[in-house]
Amino acid sequence: MFLHAIRSELTKLHNTVAAWLTLLFPLSCAVLIFCYLYISHRLDWNNIASFLFGFWLTLWPAVGVAAQVGLAAEYELRSGDWRGLLVRPVKPAYLYGAKLVVLAGYLLVHSALLSGLALLGGLELHASGVIPWQTLIVVPLTTTIFSLPGLALSLWLACANGVGPALGVGGIGLLIGALLGGTSWGDGIWPWIPWAWPLRMLNQSAHLMSVATVQLVVGLLLVSVLLFGLLTAAGVNWFCQREH
């Protein structure tokens, strides 16, 4: 039954703006950054990793995820606030969980696509230097996991109050993540700020041979999974108890 709910969710969202963001946002980021690097004669692998992933990590994990989730939830609100689905013999938890699983899948595809575009663009344009394989592999995977708590929170907020609150929290996350994840202001405190983890991971990806770095990253990944589980459980519980 749950797999059927996932298939239904994929069918429902496949031609929506929320789904198209999975393709269009990383493609737009790649085109913009590669044009800049090519015109400015700074086309090397270090700059590709730094500029492309830095630009993407500043925007997507916080406000981008919130926007995609908000649009997906808004689709349900415009279609009758889930009423057409809830009259079917499917548990409400399955409906909510299916949407969360599909959006998490979009997030993984989105991250992998950006990495693939970075590799393809660098090869096609003959970027100088050594391909940063660790960054191309580790950053998308860790960003996907680090973004899961925000995904669960955004879906809960968007289903409960609409896309506005989800985008508002995402905007706050963008500011906090950029300041504490991308500047020296976050030194010493960034491990306690989940929104700062993706950008900091971009810097840490080059030092994964360090035992201390590996232990830190693994710890943050486990915390992300735990937060995702707690927020998902809270969202499912709210959804099952709400009056339709």
HUSUL-V71259 format. One record per run of one state. SS is the DSSP state (A for helix, B for strand, O for the rest). FROM is the first residue (numbers start at 1). LEN is the number of residues. Records with the same first field share a line. If there is no record, write none. Layout:
SS: FROM-LEN  FROM-LEN
This chain:
O: 1-1  14-3  40-4  79-4  87-5  125-3  129-4  162-1  183-1  187-3  193-1  208-3  242-3
A: 2-12  17-23  45-34  83-4  92-33  133-29  163-20  184-3  190-3  194-14  211-31
B: 44-1  128-1
